[in-house]
Amino acid sequence: MQPKFENLNNNLGALKKWGENVRELETAIKDLNEKINEIINWDCLNQLRINFTLHGQKRNFLFYCIKNKEHDLTSINLEIDDLPLHSRYNPLHEGLKIEKTDSTIVLLGCGLGYNLNNLLFNTGHIIILIEPNPILLVLLFLFWDLSTFITSGHFRIIWKITEDNVYRNIKNLENINYNFIPHRACFRIFSQDLYLAERNKFWNYVEKKGVNLMTLTRFEKIWAKNLISNLNHYLNTAHPLNLLWGVGNKQPLEHFYNQAVLICAGPSLLKESFDFLRWLKKFRRKNNQPLIIAVDTALMPLMHVGLDPDIIFCVDPQPVNRLYLQGYKGDALLITDPSCDPNTLKLIPKPFKQLIFADSNFPLYKLLVDKEMGALAFGGSVSTNAFDFLLRSNIKTIYILGQDLA
């Protein structure tokens, strides 16, 4: 175990091949260049003390060597503010007693990597490391060349929890069960709450991915059929969603509206809201505010009171969904997924003027379409798409009606 620039470069190169954006790590390496040189030039015979700044706090790092008399091996330990990151006696044994599991192992911190190396070399498991401290990752990459495991996909690293980072690192995993293993010393030294918050964000994205996969499995055939039909008829004439966000020198919606009402189709819309909808109709006529967005399933109550929304959201691929737009004669823009039921789109009075496509999450779409329309978050309801659209539109005040969260 010897710190080397070669290890660092090999690991970064492997991460790039895997598709990771390593800019943050490269910035950390640049900022720590002098200290990295101190560690590499350290003779390991004496202690090495260096100050690092972590999360705005100065921390004292003490490196020293441990001689294992039984195996005649030398290992390196690190104490941070006098708290050891590994065993003071034999860190080489860390991770050896972790029971074999059929689950994908997720390490919440790994220090200098003793438990990580034992797991990689002795179990054959896919290991995902969540480590929010870039400095610790730089040290890990200095001491170990893990590039073979990174390139093969057996070792995956997440230092910033985002939807893209999580999905890239859990893709192609045959085993969707996860065994979270905390590094106790990291929890104690750097804050247990920090690691648990990262774990919770990771798990939220994993659960969301599971829902999306089940939806994909259920609808993939109908999505493919709808997508091909819609692209043939509408791709060259439908407007891209991002025009409403100011792409292409267009004025964004926030330039015209500072308030928006999102009308959903919960039971309360029918029970309690007709008087409000009539008032909203009169208010908008006088003030040209607010922007009114309706999900397709809420359209009939609006038609009943004569309120024509500015935008209708429709993303359901099922043919039954066209029933919600039957009889509609208004001027609203229809924001839809390209895999929406084609018969629904035919009901729009002026499809070449009113139809707006967002990007589809369906993998086939990405193979067939090479331009960006504008991406939206997907969930269990069309309300998710509509709400995400408003958030991305930067409209200051959003009112939601009929979203009962049942």
Sequence and secondary structure as in RCSB ss.txt:
>XXXX:A:sequence
MQPKFENLNNNLGALKKWGENVRELETAIKDLNEKINEIINWDCLNQLRINFTLHGQKRNFLFYCIKNKEHDLTS
INLEIDDLPLHSRYNPLHEGLKIEKTDSTIVLLGCGLGYNLNNLLFNTGHIIILIEPNPILLVLLFLFWDLSTFI
TSGHFRIIWKITEDNVYRNIKNLENINYNFIPHRACFRIFSQDLYLAERNKFWNYVEKKGVNLMTLTRFEKIWAK
NLISNLNHYLNTAHPLNLLWGVGNKQPLEHFYNQAVLICAGPSLLKESFDFLRWLKKFRRKNNQPLIIAVDTALM
PLMHVGLDPDIIFCVDPQPVNRLYLQGYKGDALLITDPSCDPNTLKLIPKPFKQLIFADSNFPLYKLLVDKEMGA
LAFGGSVSTNAFDFLLRSNIKTIYILGQDLA
>XXXX:A:secstr
    HHHHHHHHHHHHHHT   HHHHHHHHHTHHHHHHHHT  SSS EEEEEEETTEEEEEEEEEEEETTTTEEE
EEEEETTEESS SS GGGTTTTS   SSEEEEE  TTSHHHHHHHHHH   EEEE   HHHHHHHHHH   HHHH
HHTSEEEESS  HHHHHHHHTT S   EEEEE HHHHHHH HHHHHHHHHHHHHHHHHHHHHHHHHHHHHHHHHH
HHHHHHHHHTTTSEEGGGGGTTTS   HHHH SEEEEE   HHHHHH HHHHHHHHHHHHHH   EEEEEGGGHH
HHHHHT   SEEEE   SGGGGGGGTT     EEEE TTS HHHHTTSSSHHHHEEE    SHHHHHH  S    
    SSHHHHHHHHHHHTT SEEEEES    
